[in-house]
Amino acid sequence: MKNLAKQLGANIRDKRKEQGIPQERLALECGVDRSYMGRIERGKVNITVDKLYQIAAKLNCEPASLLPLSEARPSDKQS
């Protein structure tokens, strides 16, 4: 699960940088502290679905586009 948070955070950071938005501005617009946004981008915290949608809205993208691609685990495979 920790890897998912890191991948999500990296996707958020990449999208933010693509658009030239400073981390501090995104944090302010999302109503969180800049240090918390940094922890999100480093994958140190798990965010709520609400926060994901809020960040996506500020980045003008679909929330799903920020999610990491899923990889099937052996237990997920059907026989």
C-alpha positions in Angstrom: 0.0 0.0 0.0 2.8 2.4 0.8 4.0 2.1 -2.8 0.6 3.2 -4.0 0.8 6.4 -2.0 4.3 7.1 -3.4 3.1 6.6 -7.0 0.0 8.7 -6.4 2.2 11.5 -4.9 4.6 11.3 -7.8 1.7 11.6 -10.2 0.4 14.7 -8.4 3.8 16.3 -8.3 4.3 15.6 -12.0 0.9 17.1 -13.0 1.6 20.1 -10.8 5.0 20.7 -12.3 3.6 20.2 -15.8 1.3 23.1 -15.2 3.9 25.3 -13.6 2.0 25.5 -10.3 4.1 26.0 -7.2 3.6 23.5 -4.4 2.7 26.3 -2.0 -0.1 27.6 -4.3 -1.6 24.2 -4.8 -1.5 23.6 -1.0 -3.2 27.0 -0.4 -5.9 26.3 -3.0 -6.6 22.9 -1.5 -6.7 24.2 2.0 -3.7 22.3 3.4 -0.3 23.3 4.7 2.5 23.3 2.2 4.4 20.8 4.3 1.4 18.5 4.2 1.2 18.8 0.4 4.9 17.9 0.4 4.2 14.8 2.4 1.4 13.9 -0.1 3.7 14.3 -3.0 6.4 12.1 -1.3 3.8 9.4 -0.5 4.2 9.8 3.3 0.4 10.1 3.9 -2.7 8.5 2.6 -5.2 11.0 1.4 -9.0 10.7 1.3 -11.0 10.4 -1.8 -12.4 13.8 -1.1 -8.8 15.3 -1.0 -7.9 13.4 -4.3 -10.9 15.0 -6.0 -10.1 18.4 -4.6 -6.5 18.2 -5.8 -7.6 16.9 -9.2 -10.0 19.8 -9.6 -7.2 22.4 -8.8 -5.0 20.6 -11.4 -7.8 20.6 -14.0 -7.7 16.8 -14.4 -9.7 13.7 -13.7 -9.0 12.1 -10.3 -8.4 8.8 -12.1 -5.6 10.3 -14.1 -3.6 10.8 -10.9 -4.1 7.2 -9.7 -1.2 4.8 -10.2 -1.7 2.0 -12.8 -2.8 -1.2 -11.1 -0.7 -4.3 -11.2 -2.5 -7.6 -10.8 -1.2 -9.4 -7.7 -1.1 -13.2 -7.7 -4.1 -13.4 -5.4 -6.1 -11.2 -7.8 -5.7 -13.6 -10.7 -8.8 -15.7 -11.5 -8.4 -19.4 -12.2 
